[in-house]
Amino acid sequence: MDAAPQDFTRVLSSMCTVPHPDARDAAATFLADNPGDPATYPAVSELEDEVVGMLGEITNLDDPQGYVASGGTEANMQAVRAARDLADTDSPNVVAPESAHFSFPKAADVLGVELRLVPVDDDRRANLDAVQAAVDSDTAMVVGVAGTTEFGRVDPIPALGDVAADADALFHVDAAWGGFCLPFAEYDWDFADAPVDTMTIDPHKMGRAPIPAGGFLARDASVLDALAVDTPYLETTGQATLTGTRSGAGVAGAHAAISALWPQGYRENYERGMENARWLVSELRSRDYDAIDPTLPLVAFDLPPGEFDALRERDWRISRTASGETRVVCMPHVTREMLTDFLAALDDVRAG
Ligand code: 0PR
């Protein structure tokens, strides 16, 4: 094989990053272990329980329920599935801001649930009035996003939770990308003081775990019970995950990454990412580009299509939002030197 893995020195669009070295080693060690069969592979299963405990610590949830999923898509889908099955209606709907990740339309399609996407406000956060207006007695779940895919915005989580509680619906927070930043950012909520029922928080994004390592957390065991099916011929008698065979590499890698980085390493990643994001915004503005103030380490700015294409041709991996802004995600591998090189390339493209 002469294919080489992606070189990260020009990757600015990804929500994945270079795994922590300990995570890489742990992943290789547990490559053949299947956490989907805890009775046969008890060691990796124990690691998974510990990862769930660690994710509970990060999100401030005592006695967390959950598991290491294949990614945010599976975790969001499972949240919708549990809500659908726990809701007392034959025609359940899910209310989410239009900024929600495209895993929600996938989940709604697979699960036969109506998805009501509602507008966001001027700052691209869920509009509470619009959410309130969309909720009715068939609403099984309300979704809040803590770190949107396109703009890194954090919805008004406690207030959305209150809307969900009033409607007797479950409240799910998608912190797939933002989850490892939130403990250090200025938000006055977590599992302990907001009415959050389920959460997605992915170690394979900001957590520096290898792929596949998503995180699905639930406050209440009834959510996992709703997801569990009987597994008659395995020694363990039920399985709540969506996938069957799963990667021990993801579980062990997540365990090693979180053990190495929580909390100080994640704090440093967050602070460095924010400093880089703010610096990039000021550099872009000094060149007369419109750039949006970052709330988490993600920069979105207006770049003419010709310049975007020219940078892509120079191997810069950048992507665009649906409304056309160019995104730079300040992941742990994105250094000030990389951003300096990127701006030099941009200046060069502008000079023609
Ligand atoms: N929720 C949010 C808020 C997300 O941003 C994402 C993925 C998901 C859920 C789904 O997670 P999985 O992709 O793990 O199932 N956000 C990125 C996106 O769709 C994922 C991504 C990651 C894209 C790395 C590109 C890439 O190189 O843009």
Residues whose N, C-alpha, C, O or C-beta is under 5 A from the ligand:
A	BS01	0PR	S13 S14 M15 C16 S70 G71 G72 T73 E74 H101 S103 G147 T148 T149 D174 A176 W177
